[in-house]
Amino acid sequence: MPTNSIPDLPELLPARKDKPRLARLRTAWKESWEEGGFLYQRWEEVFQARHASWHEIANWIKAVGLLAGVCLLVIMVDTAGDIASAALKGLSAVPASGTGDGHGLWGTVDHPIRVFLAQQAAHLTVAPAALYAFWQLTGLLSLIGGFFGSAGARITWMLWGCGSLAMVWSASPVGGRAAATGLAALMWALASIVALRGLTLRPIVHNHPPLFQPQFNSALHLHATIPAPTRAGDDFDDEPDNIHPLQR
C-alpha cells in the first residue's frame, strides 16, 4: 500500500479564521470611534443636534425622529380607537330611559335628557340607548376639540349646549322646569371655560404697511441766489479793456 495515499492530518482540519476576523472587527470598531471615524462623526452630530435648529440637524437624525413620531402616532391612534370603542359600547349598554331617578345635581340635568330621548326614540327607528350614547359622545368630542381651539368643535359645543337646555326644559317637571334649566345652563357655562379656552370677543386688527408704499415729501425747499453787494467805485469795473489813459 503506498504511503502517499493517506493525506496529512493538518489538511483534513479546516483552517481557523475566527481570530483574524475578530481582530479585524475590533480594529474597525476602534477606528470608527477615533476622531474622523464614522461613529465618531455620528456621535458629534447627535451631540450638536441639541443646540442646532431644524435645518442644521443631520438628515439621518430627522429621518429617525420622523419615523419614531409616525410609529408613536400609530400606536396612539390604535390605543385611542380601542378606548373609544370600549367607551361607546359601555355608553350604549346604559339604558337611556333607565331607571335613573334624577336625584342630585347631575341627575337633575341628565334624567330629563334621558326621558326626552326615550320619548323621541319611540317615534324613530333608533334605540334610545344609541341616541343617548351619541349625545354624550358629541358633547365629549366637542369639549376636547374646543379645548384645542377647533372652530368647528366650538360651534358644535354651542349647538350641543343649546339642544341640551331645550331637552331639559321640555322634559323637566313643570314646577321645577326653570330651576333645572338654570342649573343645566350653569353647568354648561362652567364646562365652556374649558371648551372655549382662549376665545376673545375683541376684534384683532393687524396694521401691516403695504409692501410698496410711495413716499411723498411734503417739505418745500426754496433755493434763492442773492447777488453780492457792490462797493462804491466798482461800477467802472464793467468798462471794456480797450480804454487806456493817454500817455505823453
C-alpha positions as CSV (number, residue, x, y, z in Angstrom):
1,M,0.0,0.0,0.0
2,P,1.6,3.2,-1.0
3,T,2.4,5.6,1.8
4,N,1.3,8.7,-0.1
5,S,-2.4,7.6,-0.2
6,I,-3.0,8.8,3.4
7,P,-3.4,12.6,3.5
8,D,-1.8,14.6,6.1
9,L,-3.8,15.4,9.3
10,P,-3.5,19.2,9.0
11,E,-5.0,19.1,5.6
12,L,-8.2,17.4,7.0
13,L,-8.9,20.1,9.6
14,P,-10.3,23.4,8.4
15,A,-8.3,26.5,8.9
16,R,-9.5,28.6,11.8
17,K,-10.0,32.1,10.7
18,D,-12.1,33.3,13.6
19,K,-9.3,35.1,15.4
20,P,-8.2,37.2,12.4
21,R,-11.8,38.1,11.7
22,L,-12.5,39.2,15.3
23,A,-9.3,41.1,15.3
24,R,-10.3,43.0,12.2
25,L,-13.7,43.8,13.7
26,R,-12.1,45.1,16.9
27,T,-9.7,47.2,14.8
28,A,-12.6,48.6,12.7
29,W,-14.6,49.4,15.8
30,K,-11.7,51.3,17.4
31,E,-11.0,53.2,14.2
32,S,-14.7,54.2,13.8
33,W,-14.6,55.8,17.2
34,E,-11.4,57.7,16.6
35,E,-11.5,61.3,15.5
36,G,-12.8,61.5,11.9
37,G,-14.3,58.0,12.1
38,F,-17.9,57.1,11.1
39,L,-19.3,56.5,14.6
40,Y,-17.3,59.5,16.0
41,Q,-18.9,61.8,13.4
42,R,-22.4,60.4,14.0
43,W,-22.0,60.9,17.8
44,E,-20.9,64.5,17.2
45,E,-24.0,65.1,15.0
46,V,-26.2,63.8,17.8
47,F,-24.4,66.0,20.4
48,Q,-24.7,69.1,18.2
49,A,-28.4,68.4,17.4
50,R,-29.4,69.5,21.0
51,H,-28.4,73.1,20.2
52,A,-29.0,73.3,16.5
53,S,-32.1,74.3,14.6
54,W,-34.2,72.0,12.4
55,H,-32.4,73.0,9.2
56,E,-29.0,72.4,10.8
57,I,-29.7,68.9,12.1
58,A,-28.3,66.0,10.1
59,N,-30.7,64.3,7.7
60,W,-30.4,60.9,9.3
61,I,-31.5,62.3,12.7
62,K,-34.5,63.9,11.0
63,A,-35.5,60.6,9.4
64,V,-35.1,58.7,12.6
65,G,-37.2,61.3,14.5
66,L,-39.9,61.3,11.9
67,L,-40.1,57.5,11.8
68,A,-40.3,57.4,15.6
69,G,-43.0,60.0,15.6
70,V,-45.0,58.1,13.0
71,C,-44.7,54.9,15.0
72,L,-45.8,56.7,18.2
73,L,-48.8,58.3,16.3
74,V,-49.9,54.9,15.0
75,I,-49.7,53.4,18.5
76,M,-51.7,56.4,20.0
77,V,-54.4,56.2,17.3
78,D,-54.7,52.5,17.7
79,T,-55.0,52.8,21.5
80,A,-57.4,55.7,21.2
81,G,-59.6,53.7,18.9
82,D,-59.7,50.8,21.3
83,I,-60.6,53.2,24.2
84,A,-63.3,54.9,22.1
85,S,-64.8,51.6,21.0
86,A,-64.9,50.4,24.6
87,A,-66.4,53.6,25.9
88,L,-69.0,53.6,23.1
89,K,-70.0,50.1,23.9
90,G,-70.3,51.0,27.6
91,L,-72.4,54.0,26.9
92,S,-74.7,52.0,24.5
93,A,-75.2,49.5,27.3
94,V,-76.7,52.1,29.6
95,P,-80.5,52.4,29.1
96,A,-81.5,55.8,28.1
97,S,-84.9,55.5,29.6
98,G,-83.3,53.7,32.5
99,T,-84.3,53.8,36.0
100,G,-82.2,56.9,36.8
101,D,-84.2,58.7,39.5
102,G,-82.9,62.2,38.8
103,H,-81.6,62.8,42.3
104,G,-78.5,65.0,42.8
105,L,-77.3,67.9,40.7
106,W,-76.2,65.8,37.7
107,G,-79.3,63.7,37.9
108,T,-81.5,66.8,37.7
109,V,-79.9,67.6,34.3
110,D,-79.3,64.1,33.0
111,H,-82.6,62.5,33.8
112,P,-84.8,64.9,31.7
113,I,-82.4,64.3,28.8
114,R,-82.8,60.6,29.1
115,V,-86.6,60.9,29.3
116,F,-86.7,63.2,26.3
117,L,-84.5,61.0,24.1
118,A,-86.6,57.9,25.1
119,Q,-89.8,59.7,24.2
120,Q,-88.4,60.8,20.8
121,A,-86.9,57.3,20.1
122,A,-90.4,55.8,20.3
123,H,-91.2,57.5,17.0
124,L,-87.9,56.7,15.3
125,T,-86.1,53.6,14.1
126,V,-83.2,54.0,16.5
127,A,-82.8,52.7,20.1
128,P,-82.9,55.2,23.0
129,A,-79.5,53.9,24.2
130,A,-78.0,54.8,20.8
131,L,-79.4,58.4,21.0
132,Y,-78.1,58.9,24.5
133,A,-74.7,57.5,23.6
134,F,-74.5,59.7,20.6
135,W,-75.5,62.8,22.7
136,Q,-72.7,62.0,25.2
137,L,-70.1,61.3,22.6
138,T,-70.9,64.6,20.7
139,G,-70.5,66.6,23.9
140,L,-67.2,64.9,24.8
141,L,-65.6,65.3,21.4
142,S,-66.7,69.0,21.0
143,L,-65.4,69.7,24.5
144,I,-62.0,68.2,23.7
145,G,-61.8,69.8,20.2
146,G,-62.8,73.2,21.6
147,F,-60.1,73.0,24.2
148,F,-57.5,72.6,21.4
149,G,-59.0,75.6,19.5
150,S,-61.0,73.9,16.8
151,A,-63.6,76.4,15.4
152,G,-65.9,73.6,14.2
153,A,-65.8,71.9,17.6
154,R,-66.7,75.1,19.4
155,I,-69.7,75.6,17.1
156,T,-70.7,72.1,17.8
157,W,-70.3,72.7,21.5
158,M,-72.6,75.7,21.3
159,L,-75.3,73.8,19.4
160,W,-75.0,70.8,21.8
161,G,-75.4,73.1,24.8
162,C,-78.5,74.8,23.4
163,G,-80.0,71.5,22.4
164,S,-79.3,70.1,25.9
165,L,-81.0,73.1,27.5
166,A,-84.0,72.7,25.3
167,M,-84.3,69.0,26.2
168,V,-84.0,69.8,29.9
169,W,-86.7,72.4,29.7
170,S,-89.1,70.1,27.7
171,A,-88.8,67.0,29.9
172,S,-88.4,68.5,33.4
173,P,-91.4,68.7,35.7
174,V,-93.4,71.9,35.3
175,G,-92.8,73.1,38.9
176,G,-89.0,72.8,38.7
177,R,-88.5,73.4,35.0
178,A,-86.9,76.8,35.4
179,A,-84.6,75.6,38.2
180,A,-83.5,72.5,36.2
181,T,-82.8,74.6,33.1
182,G,-80.9,77.2,35.0
183,L,-78.8,74.5,36.7
184,A,-78.1,73.0,33.3
185,A,-77.1,76.4,31.9
186,L,-74.6,76.9,34.8
187,M,-73.1,73.5,34.3
188,W,-72.7,74.2,30.6
189,A,-71.2,77.6,31.3
190,L,-68.6,76.1,33.6
191,A,-67.7,73.5,31.0
192,S,-67.5,76.2,28.4
193,I,-64.5,77.6,30.3
194,V,-62.6,74.6,29.1
195,A,-64.2,74.3,25.7
196,L,-63.9,78.0,24.8
197,R,-60.4,78.5,26.2
198,G,-58.6,81.4,24.6
199,L,-61.7,82.7,22.8
200,T,-62.0,86.5,22.9
201,L,-64.7,88.9,21.6
202,R,-62.2,91.7,20.9
203,P,-61.5,92.2,17.2
204,I,-58.0,91.6,16.2
205,V,-56.7,94.3,14.0
206,H,-53.4,93.8,12.1
207,N,-51.9,97.0,10.9
208,H,-49.3,95.9,8.3
209,P,-47.9,98.6,6.0
210,P,-48.2,97.8,2.3
211,L,-45.2,96.2,0.6
212,F,-44.8,99.0,-1.9
213,Q,-45.8,102.3,-0.4
214,P,-44.8,105.5,-2.2
215,Q,-43.2,108.1,0.0
216,F,-44.0,111.7,-0.6
217,N,-42.0,114.5,1.0
218,S,-44.3,117.5,1.7
219,A,-41.5,119.8,2.7
220,L,-40.9,122.7,0.3
221,H,-37.4,123.7,-0.4
222,L,-36.7,127.1,-2.0
223,H,-33.2,127.9,-3.3
224,A,-32.6,131.6,-4.0
225,T,-29.4,133.2,-5.1
226,I,-28.7,136.7,-3.7
227,P,-26.1,138.7,-5.5
228,A,-23.3,140.0,-3.5
229,P,-23.4,143.8,-2.7
230,T,-21.2,146.0,-4.8
231,R,-18.9,148.6,-3.3
232,A,-18.5,152.2,-4.3
233,G,-16.1,152.6,-7.2
234,D,-16.7,149.2,-8.5
235,D,-19.1,150.5,-11.2
236,F,-16.1,151.2,-13.5
237,D,-15.1,147.5,-13.5
238,D,-17.6,147.0,-16.3
239,E,-15.7,149.2,-18.7
240,P,-14.1,147.5,-21.6
241,D,-10.4,146.8,-21.5
242,N,-9.6,148.7,-24.7
243,I,-9.8,152.1,-23.0
244,H,-6.4,153.2,-21.8
245,P,-5.3,156.6,-20.4
246,L,-3.4,159.0,-22.7
247,Q,0.3,158.8,-22.5
248,R,2.6,161.7,-23.4
